[in-house]
Amino acid sequence: MNCKNLKVLMIAFLFFHCTSAFAQQNKKGITEKKQMILFDGTSTNAWKDIKSDQFPEQGWVANKGVLTVLAKTDKQEGGHDIVTKEQFSNFELELEVRLSEGANSGVKYMVIDSYPGKKGQYLGLEYQLIDNEKHPDALLGRDGNRKMATLYDIYPASDQLKIKPPGKWNKVKIIVDGNHVEHWLNGRKAVDYNRDSESFKEMVRISKYNELKNFGEQKQGHILLQGHGNEVSFRNIKITTYANL
């Protein structure tokens, strides 16, 4: 056998070996990663009004790559909540947020509309978005658990965060890996918790969600952008999902 034939056989062997190994990994549960753009600067097709199956005709504006919920004023009603049409389980959600002065809003996840006694209301875990200096709700709650980047009314955020002021863009990231959840703000971890822990269940018990059975423990849910009467802008909204093959 000459050297050329030997080289061909070796390449074929290595290819077969790698293919077999990959197939074995798949059988064991290799993770598949998939990215979805939830707002590309123009299209709002990924979202719907909480009151219909369509994106709201009023209250939200997509302009120059930015999705903005309008404030409630004497002249306009303002925008209310919108949710993704799809539901998600294991994911990494990334977006940029710009608050107006004194604004209060939130990004909710694991959102469902079927809690007993609350059917039709979209409720879920909330990454708090708020002007800590100008909105009164930031001073309420317990141990600062209603401030920027907290798990609203449940867990406070780290005191090592670098929060950009109203009018500037903040980078938000939410990671859900099974029951393990992380909140990030501008590259720093804000909150880290487990949804199946006794600590989480106890904190829910003493929160405003204490009447919602198994609050935040479901396997999947919608993403929600909150309209809370204040102008807030969002851009570069994308989600990376993970699933075992």
N, C-alpha and C positions, 0 to 999 in steps of 0.2 A: 504494500500500500504506500503510495507516495505521500509527500507532506501535504499537498493540496487537498487530497481526499481526507486525510486525517483531520485537517483543520475544519473541513465541512462537517465531518461526523461530530467533532467536539462542539461546534456551534449548535448543531441540531440537538445534542444531548443537553446542553445548558438551557436551550429554549424549552425543551420538554420538561426539564426539572423545575424551572421557574414557573411554567404554566401550571404544573401539578401542585406546586407549593401554594400558588395563588388560589387555586381551586379549593385546596384544603382550608386555607384561611377563610374563604367565603363560607364554607360549611361550618366553621367555628364561630362565625359572626363578625366579619370584618365590617368596619363602619363606613357607610356611604355618606359623602358630604355633598350638599346641594345648596346653591345660593339663589335667592329670589330677590329681585328689586321690588320693593313695595311702593316706592315713589322715585321715579327717574327724573323728576323735574318738570314733567308735563302730565303724564297719565295718572289718573286716580282710579284705574280699573280694579286695583287690588282692594279697594275700600268700599264700604257702604254705610249708609245712615243707620243708626240704631232703630229708627222707626220705619224703615223700608228696605228694599233690596237694592236701592240705587244710591249713588253718591248724592249728597244734599245739593240742591240747586242754590241755596243761600247759606250764608254763614261761614263758608270755607272758600278760599281763593287760591288757585295754583297760578303763580306768576313768577317768571324769571328764575325758574328752578327751585322755588320756595313754596311750600304748602302752609297757608296761614289760616288759623281760626280767628274770626273777627270778634272784637269785643262787643259786649252788650251795651247799647247806649240808648238815649231817648229816641234816636232816629232809626235804630236797627236792633233786631232781636239778638244778633250774635249767633255764633255757631254752637251746636251741641255735639255730643260724642259721635265719633265714627269708629267702626271696627273693621278688621280684615274679613274678607269673605271666607278665607280659609282658616282652619285651626292648626295649631302647632304644638308639638310635645317637647322634643329635645332641640334646642336652638341657641343661636347667638344673634341677638338683635342689636343692630348698630344704627345710630342716627345722630343728627346734630339738632340742637334746640336753641332758639333765641327767645328769651322772655322779654316782654315789655315791662316797664317799671311797675312794681306792685302786683305782678301777675301771679296767678295760681293755676296750675294744670297738673297733668300727670300722664304717664304711659302705663297702661294696665296690661297685664298678661295673664295667661291661664283664665281668660274671661269666658264665662258662660252666662246663659240667660235662663237657667232652669233650677236655681236654688229654691227649695220648698218655701212657699209663701212669697217668693220674689220673682215668679216666672214672668218673663218679658223684660226684666231689668238686667242689663249687662253688668256683671260684677266680677271683680277679680283682684289679684295682687297688684299693688300700685307702686311704681317708681315715682316718687314725688318730684314735681317740678314747681319751684316756688321762689319768689324773691324773699330771701330770708330777712332782709332788712325792712321791707315795706309792707309785706302782707301779714296781717295779724294771726293767721292760722299757723304760721311758723313758730309762734310762741306757745301754742296749745299742745295738747297731747301729753306724752310722758317721756322725760329724758331727751327731749329734742327729736322725737320720732315723727315729726311732721315737717321737718326741714328738708332742704334740697338733697335729693338722691337717697332719702330714706326709703325703707319699706313702709309705706304710709300707715301711721298709727300702730305699727307693730315693732319694727326695729329701727333704732337711730343709725345714722351714718357715721363713718369715721370722721374724726376731727382733723385729719391730715389732708383733707381735700383742697384743691385749688379751684374755686368757683369763679367763673367769669361773670361780671355784672350784667344786669339787664341791657339789652342792645348788642351784646356780644354772643358769639356762638359757643355753646358747650357741647362736648362730645359725650354722648350717652351710650352705654353698652349694658345689655342684660343677657346673662348666660343662664340657661336652664339645662342641666344635665341630670335627667331623672328627677330626683328630689332635691338635688343640690343646686342652689341658686346664688348668683353673684350679681351685684350692681357695681358698675364702674362709672367714673366721671373724670373726663380729661386724663385718661391713662392711669388713674389711681382707683384702687378697690375701695368702694364705699360701704358695701354690705355683703356679708357672706353667711348663708344659713341653709338649713335642711328642712324641707317641708314635712318630713316624717318624724322629726325630732319632738321630744317632749317639751323642749324649750319653745319651739314654734307653736305648738298646740296651746301651751300656757299663755303665751303672748297674745294669741288670737282670742283666748278666753277673756282676757281683760281689755280687749280692744273694742272698737265700734262694730266689729264683725262677729261678735260673740253669739249672735242668734242664727248665724248661717252654718248649717251642719256641714262639717268637713270642709270648711272654707279653705280654698287654695290648694287642696290636695288632689284634684282631678289630674288625669294623665295628659290632657290636652285642652287647649282653649284658644280663643281669638286674641289678637293684639288690639288694644283700644287707645286712641288718642282722644284726650279729654277736652271738651269745650266747657269752660267753667266761668264764662263771662268776661274773660280777659284775652287780649290779643297775644297769641303765641305762634311762633313760626317753626317749621320743621323742614329739614332737607336731608338728602342723601340717606334715605331710609332703606335699609336692606336687612335681610334675614338669612342666615346660614342654618340649614337644618341637618340633623344627623340621624341616621337610621342604620340598624344592623341588617346586613343582607342575609 
